[in-house]
Amino acid sequence: MTCESFPTEAELAAALGRRIIDAVRQRPRLVLGLPTGRTPLALYQELIRITGDERVDWSGVRTFNLDEFVHLGPGDRGSYRTFMEERFFKHLNIPPANIGFLDGRAPDLDAECERYERAVTAAGGIDLMMLGIGVNGHIGFNEPSESLVARTHRVTLDEPTRAANALWFDGDVQRVPREALTMGMGTILQAREIVLIASGEAKGEAVTALLRGGVTTRFPASFLQLHPRVQVMLDDLVAGQLP
Ligand code: PGA
């Protein structure tokens, strides 16, 4: 695991944005794994800005988002699909058929998880997976637990996770769904390359555990230590807290 820090979140987003744009240019059929949350917002804005300035062509790119709330899907307020449409997809020319997403409104959620696994495999796997990290060490919605499910599956969300997501539901934690669908850690670890981004004071402890702690299902992000190509990108608010 390599680790790099940047003075500000904006500088981190600029560096990673440039790297992703270069990857899209070099490999027009790139397969990207994408997160939602507060963390990637600056990155998505940067990618949209560069795309406008430099006329970047995303028409061959495929994407797979990490997770979605159960009972929410395209067009629903608070769904991760809507988050991604508004903040990223609608600003680029990725064909809708190339956008891989879990549908939390699918009639059979187990079948939906299996469909998603097959779709990732059919795309040839994920080339570059971008991740955030939860304050509890979750990745996607793989919450700390006695054991982890390797493949895409349905999960019950931890209360701190629901609280952190109230932001997308007008601050009302009661409206945050109790369950979600998420890529499993096994699916995530099959990506050829992984970049984890962490910014802001609240992430200091989690990143310390990620970099220095043991590998444990009680801290799902720790499994990233087992992957040969993980880069951790931090702003100074996080880096300043590392021992
Ligand atoms: P955040 O979420 O970017 O909103 O902090 C990160 C995560 O939970 O993975």
Boltz pocket constraint, residues with backbone or C-beta under 6 A from the ligand:
constraints:
  - pocket:
      binder: B
      contacts: [[A, 35], [A, 36], [A, 37], [A, 38], [A, 39], [A, 40], [A, 131], [A, 132], [A, 133], [A, 134], [A, 135], [A, 138], [A, 139], [A, 140], [A, 164]]
      max_distance: 6.0
